[in-house]
Amino acid sequence: MSHIFYCKKCKNYTLEKICPSCKINTVSKNPPRFSPQDHYGKYRRKLKKIQKVD
């Protein structure tokens, strides 16, 4: 199974860990796994609320 990666510089999606066009490392675009015992959910929701206000 392949993972989809994203290049922040050229904003392209690829299946490679290094962007073929600009040769920098790519980041994974997969969302974090859901867990009922989400230890960081409180902080993520607080950050999202702060970003909406700005």
Biopython code that builds the backbone (N, CA, C, O; Angstrom):
import numpy as np
from Bio.PDB.StructureBuilder import StructureBuilder

atoms = [
    (1, "MET", "N", (0.837, -1.182, 0.000)),
    (1, "MET", "CA", (0.000, 0.000, 0.000)),
    (1, "MET", "C", (0.878, 1.241, 0.000)),
    (1, "MET", "O", (1.804, 1.348, 0.804)),
    (2, "SER", "N", (0.597, 2.166, -0.884)),
    (2, "SER", "CA", (1.369, 3.392, -0.991)),
    (2, "SER", "C", (0.762, 4.488, -0.121)),
    (2, "SER", "O", (-0.443, 4.513, 0.131)),
    (3, "HIS", "N", (1.606, 5.368, 0.320)),
    (3, "HIS", "CA", (1.162, 6.525, 1.087)),
    (3, "HIS", "C", (1.260, 7.759, 0.200)),
    (3, "HIS", "O", (2.137, 7.848, -0.660)),
    (4, "ILE", "N", (0.373, 8.692, 0.412)),
    (4, "ILE", "CA", (0.405, 9.928, -0.348)),
    (4, "ILE", "C", (1.198, 10.954, 0.445)),
    (4, "ILE", "O", (0.941, 11.171, 1.629)),
    (5, "PHE", "N", (2.149, 11.574, -0.208)),
    (5, "PHE", "CA", (2.976, 12.598, 0.403)),
    (5, "PHE", "C", (2.722, 13.925, -0.288)),
    (5, "PHE", "O", (2.241, 13.969, -1.420)),
    (6, "TYR", "N", (3.051, 15.005, 0.406)),
    (6, "TYR", "CA", (2.785, 16.357, -0.081)),
    (6, "TYR", "C", (4.051, 17.185, 0.027)),
    (6, "TYR", "O", (4.737, 17.161, 1.049)),
    (7, "CYS", "N", (4.354, 17.912, -1.025)),
    (7, "CYS", "CA", (5.515, 18.812, -1.017)),
    (7, "CYS", "C", (5.037, 20.206, -0.646)),
    (7, "CYS", "O", (4.185, 20.774, -1.330)),
    (8, "LYS", "N", (5.578, 20.760, 0.431)),
    (8, "LYS", "CA", (5.162, 22.083, 0.894)),
    (8, "LYS", "C", (5.677, 23.197, -0.013)),
    (8, "LYS", "O", (5.060, 24.258, -0.110)),
    (9, "LYS", "N", (6.789, 22.961, -0.666)),
    (9, "LYS", "CA", (7.388, 24.008, -1.494)),
    (9, "LYS", "C", (6.638, 24.183, -2.817)),
    (9, "LYS", "O", (6.210, 25.290, -3.142)),
    (10, "CYS", "N", (6.479, 23.113, -3.569)),
    (10, "CYS", "CA", (5.829, 23.222, -4.885)),
    (10, "CYS", "C", (4.358, 22.826, -4.850)),
    (10, "CYS", "O", (3.675, 22.886, -5.873)),
    (11, "LYS", "N", (3.856, 22.415, -3.663)),
    (11, "LYS", "CA", (2.446, 22.084, -3.448)),
    (11, "LYS", "C", (1.931, 20.978, -4.369)),
    (11, "LYS", "O", (0.812, 21.048, -4.879)),
    (12, "ASN", "N", (2.758, 19.968, -4.572)),
    (12, "ASN", "CA", (2.375, 18.815, -5.375)),
    (12, "ASN", "C", (2.237, 17.583, -4.498)),
    (12, "ASN", "O", (2.896, 17.464, -3.465)),
    (13, "TYR", "N", (1.377, 16.668, -4.919)),
    (13, "TYR", "CA", (1.228, 15.375, -4.254)),
    (13, "TYR", "C", (2.062, 14.348, -4.999)),
    (13, "TYR", "O", (2.182, 14.400, -6.223)),
    (14, "THR", "N", (2.641, 13.408, -4.246)),
    (14, "THR", "CA", (3.486, 12.393, -4.851)),
    (14, "THR", "C", (3.449, 11.137, -3.998)),
    (14, "THR", "O", (2.955, 11.164, -2.871)),
    (15, "LEU", "N", (3.962, 10.052, -4.521)),
    (15, "LEU", "CA", (4.085, 8.811, -3.761)),
    (15, "LEU", "C", (5.511, 8.612, -3.258)),
    (15, "LEU", "O", (5.806, 7.613, -2.602)),
    (16, "GLU", "N", (6.384, 9.548, -3.559)),
    (16, "GLU", "CA", (7.792, 9.470, -3.167)),
    (16, "GLU", "C", (8.037, 10.254, -1.882)),
    (16, "GLU", "O", (7.311, 11.200, -1.579)),
    (17, "LYS", "N", (9.064, 9.856, -1.127)),
    (17, "LYS", "CA", (9.423, 10.580, 0.087)),
    (17, "LYS", "C", (10.206, 11.846, -0.211)),
    (17, "LYS", "O", (10.307, 12.732, 0.637)),
    (18, "ILE", "N", (10.760, 11.934, -1.409)),
    (18, "ILE", "CA", (11.461, 13.138, -1.868)),
    (18, "ILE", "C", (10.752, 13.632, -3.122)),
    (18, "ILE", "O", (10.496, 12.852, -4.039)),
    (19, "CYS", "N", (10.438, 14.903, -3.166)),
    (19, "CYS", "CA", (9.700, 15.480, -4.286)),
    (19, "CYS", "C", (10.518, 15.351, -5.568)),
    (19, "CYS", "O", (11.681, 15.755, -5.587)),
    (20, "PRO", "N", (9.947, 14.801, -6.638)),
    (20, "PRO", "CA", (10.691, 14.639, -7.879)),
    (20, "PRO", "C", (11.014, 15.963, -8.579)),
    (20, "PRO", "O", (11.986, 16.032, -9.332)),
    (21, "SER", "N", (10.226, 17.009, -8.348)),
    (21, "SER", "CA", (10.480, 18.264, -9.053)),
    (21, "SER", "C", (11.442, 19.192, -8.317)),
    (21, "SER", "O", (12.302, 19.799, -8.954)),
    (22, "CYS", "N", (11.323, 19.322, -6.989)),
    (22, "CYS", "CA", (12.199, 20.268, -6.280)),
    (22, "CYS", "C", (13.203, 19.592, -5.341)),
    (22, "CYS", "O", (14.021, 20.276, -4.727)),
    (23, "LYS", "N", (13.156, 18.272, -5.220)),
    (23, "LYS", "CA", (14.147, 17.470, -4.474)),
    (23, "LYS", "C", (14.228, 17.780, -2.978)),
    (23, "LYS", "O", (15.307, 17.698, -2.391)),
    (24, "ILE", "N", (13.098, 18.137, -2.352)),
    (24, "ILE", "CA", (13.096, 18.293, -0.894)),
    (24, "ILE", "C", (12.203, 17.212, -0.293)),
    (24, "ILE", "O", (11.422, 16.581, -1.004)),
    (25, "ASN", "N", (12.320, 17.002, 1.011)),
    (25, "ASN", "CA", (11.518, 15.976, 1.693)),
    (25, "ASN", "C", (10.048, 16.351, 1.673)),
    (25, "ASN", "O", (9.690, 17.523, 1.792)),
    (26, "THR", "N", (9.206, 15.348, 1.522)),
    (26, "THR", "CA", (7.768, 15.558, 1.537)),
    (26, "THR", "C", (7.208, 15.176, 2.895)),
    (26, "THR", "O", (7.891, 14.533, 3.692)),
    (27, "VAL", "N", (5.972, 15.567, 3.165)),
    (27, "VAL", "CA", (5.306, 15.241, 4.429)),
    (27, "VAL", "C", (4.085, 14.381, 4.138)),
    (27, "VAL", "O", (3.506, 14.453, 3.055)),
    (28, "SER", "N", (3.707, 13.583, 5.096)),
    (28, "SER", "CA", (2.540, 12.713, 4.949)),
    (28, "SER", "C", (1.275, 13.550, 5.079)),
    (28, "SER", "O", (1.200, 14.438, 5.929)),
    (29, "LYS", "N", (0.282, 13.273, 4.243)),
    (29, "LYS", "CA", (-0.982, 14.000, 4.303)),
    (29, "LYS", "C", (-2.075, 13.174, 4.974)),
    (29, "LYS", "O", (-3.248, 13.541, 4.909)),
    (30, "ASN", "N", (-1.714, 12.072, 5.612)),
    (30, "ASN", "CA", (-2.699, 11.241, 6.290)),
    (30, "ASN", "C", (-3.104, 11.891, 7.612)),
    (30, "ASN", "O", (-2.243, 12.408, 8.325)),
    (31, "PRO", "N", (-4.385, 11.875, 7.955)),
    (31, "PRO", "CA", (-4.801, 12.421, 9.252)),
    (31, "PRO", "C", (-4.347, 11.496, 10.379)),
    (31, "PRO", "O", (-4.119, 10.309, 10.144)),
    (32, "PRO", "N", (-4.215, 12.014, 11.587)),
    (32, "PRO", "CA", (-3.835, 11.146, 12.706)),
    (32, "PRO", "C", (-4.931, 10.118, 12.980)),
    (32, "PRO", "O", (-6.106, 10.375, 12.719)),
    (33, "ARG", "N", (-4.552, 8.969, 13.501)),
    (33, "ARG", "CA", (-5.521, 7.925, 13.813)),
    (33, "ARG", "C", (-6.427, 8.367, 14.946)),
    (33, "ARG", "O", (-6.006, 9.074, 15.862)),
    (34, "PHE", "N", (-7.691, 7.936, 14.868)),
    (34, "PHE", "CA", (-8.650, 8.261, 15.913)),
    (34, "PHE", "C", (-8.472, 7.312, 17.085)),
    (34, "PHE", "O", (-8.310, 6.105, 16.904)),
    (35, "SER", "N", (-8.504, 7.857, 18.263)),
    (35, "SER", "CA", (-8.433, 7.060, 19.473)),
    (35, "SER", "C", (-9.425, 7.634, 20.486)),
    (35, "SER", "O", (-9.444, 8.847, 20.694)),
    (36, "PRO", "N", (-10.240, 6.805, 21.115)),
    (36, "PRO", "CA", (-11.158, 7.320, 22.139)),
    (36, "PRO", "C", (-10.415, 7.947, 23.316)),
    (36, "PRO", "O", (-10.942, 8.838, 23.983)),
    (37, "GLN", "N", (-9.203, 7.488, 23.567)),
    (37, "GLN", "CA", (-8.386, 8.055, 24.636)),
    (37, "GLN", "C", (-7.390, 9.034, 24.033)),
    (37, "GLN", "O", (-6.178, 8.858, 24.158)),
    (38, "ASP", "N", (-7.912, 10.067, 23.377)),
    (38, "ASP", "CA", (-7.078, 11.057, 22.701)),
    (38, "ASP", "C", (-6.435, 11.963, 23.746)),
    (38, "ASP", "O", (-7.097, 12.827, 24.322)),
    (39, "HIS", "N", (-5.158, 11.763, 23.981)),
    (39, "HIS", "CA", (-4.451, 12.499, 25.016)),
    (39, "HIS", "C", (-4.199, 13.957, 24.632)),
    (39, "HIS", "O", (-4.056, 14.803, 25.516)),
    (40, "TYR", "N", (-4.142, 14.269, 23.345)),
    (40, "TYR", "CA", (-3.820, 15.626, 22.901)),
    (40, "TYR", "C", (-5.021, 16.332, 22.277)),
    (40, "TYR", "O", (-4.869, 17.438, 21.758)),
    (41, "GLY", "N", (-6.208, 15.731, 22.312)),
    (41, "GLY", "CA", (-7.403, 16.306, 21.709)),
    (41, "GLY", "C", (-7.765, 17.661, 22.296)),
    (41, "GLY", "O", (-8.185, 18.567, 21.577)),
    (42, "LYS", "N", (-7.600, 17.794, 23.603)),
    (42, "LYS", "CA", (-7.926, 19.049, 24.276)),
    (42, "LYS", "C", (-7.067, 20.185, 23.709)),
    (42, "LYS", "O", (-7.569, 21.283, 23.469)),
    (43, "TYR", "N", (-5.794, 19.925, 23.500)),
    (43, "TYR", "CA", (-4.886, 20.952, 22.984)),
    (43, "TYR", "C", (-5.171, 21.266, 21.516)),
    (43, "TYR", "O", (-5.088, 22.419, 21.095)),
    (44, "ARG", "N", (-5.507, 20.238, 20.744)),
    (44, "ARG", "CA", (-5.814, 20.431, 19.327)),
    (44, "ARG", "C", (-7.075, 21.279, 19.147)),
    (44, "ARG", "O", (-7.123, 22.163, 18.292)),
    (45, "ARG", "N", (-8.094, 20.998, 19.964)),
    (45, "ARG", "CA", (-9.331, 21.790, 19.884)),
    (45, "ARG", "C", (-9.090, 23.232, 20.316)),
    (45, "ARG", "O", (-9.640, 24.161, 19.723)),
    (46, "LYS", "N", (-8.269, 23.420, 21.346)),
    (46, "LYS", "CA", (-7.959, 24.770, 21.813)),
    (46, "LYS", "C", (-7.201, 25.551, 20.737)),
    (46, "LYS", "O", (-7.482, 26.729, 20.516)),
    (47, "LEU", "N", (-6.261, 24.916, 20.080)),
    (47, "LEU", "CA", (-5.497, 25.561, 19.010)),
    (47, "LEU", "C", (-6.403, 25.922, 17.842)),
    (47, "LEU", "O", (-6.269, 27.000, 17.263)),
    (48, "LYS", "N", (-7.325, 25.029, 17.491)),
    (48, "LYS", "CA", (-8.253, 25.295, 16.405)),
    (48, "LYS", "C", (-9.153, 26.486, 16.727)),
    (48, "LYS", "O", (-9.438, 27.307, 15.855)),
    (49, "LYS", "N", (-9.601, 26.578, 17.984)),
    (49, "LYS", "CA", (-10.447, 27.681, 18.400)),
    (49, "LYS", "C", (-9.686, 29.009, 18.354)),
    (49, "LYS", "O", (-10.241, 30.031, 17.950)),
    (50, "ILE", "N", (-8.433, 28.991, 18.764)),
    (50, "ILE", "CA", (-7.604, 30.206, 18.731)),
    (50, "ILE", "C", (-7.369, 30.640, 17.297)),
    (50, "ILE", "O", (-7.410, 31.836, 17.008)),
    (51, "GLN", "N", (-7.123, 29.705, 16.390)),
    (51, "GLN", "CA", (-6.862, 30.041, 14.992)),
    (51, "GLN", "C", (-8.100, 30.609, 14.323)),
    (51, "GLN", "O", (-7.970, 31.455, 13.438)),
    (52, "LYS", "N", (-9.302, 30.177, 14.711)),
    (52, "LYS", "CA", (-10.536, 30.728, 14.151)),
    (52, "LYS", "C", (-10.709, 32.195, 14.511)),
    (52, "LYS", "O", (-11.171, 32.988, 13.691)),
    (53, "VAL", "N", (-10.341, 32.557, 15.730)),
    (53, "VAL", "CA", (-10.505, 33.927, 16.223)),
    (53, "VAL", "C", (-9.574, 34.873, 15.480)),
    (53, "VAL", "O", (-9.962, 36.002, 15.181)),
    (54, "ASP", "N", (-8.362, 34.442, 15.177)),
    (54, "ASP", "CA", (-7.381, 35.323, 14.523)),
    (54, "ASP", "C", (-7.706, 35.591, 13.133)),
    (54, "ASP", "O", (-6.975, 36.313, 12.456)),
]
sb = StructureBuilder()
sb.init_structure("model")
sb.init_model(0)
sb.init_chain("A")
sb.init_seg("    ")
for serial, (resi, resn, name, xyz) in enumerate(atoms, 1):
    if name == "N":
        sb.init_residue(resn, " ", resi, " ")
    sb.init_atom(name, np.array(xyz, "f"), 0.0, 1.0, " ", f" {name:<3s}", serial, name[0])
structure = sb.get_structure()
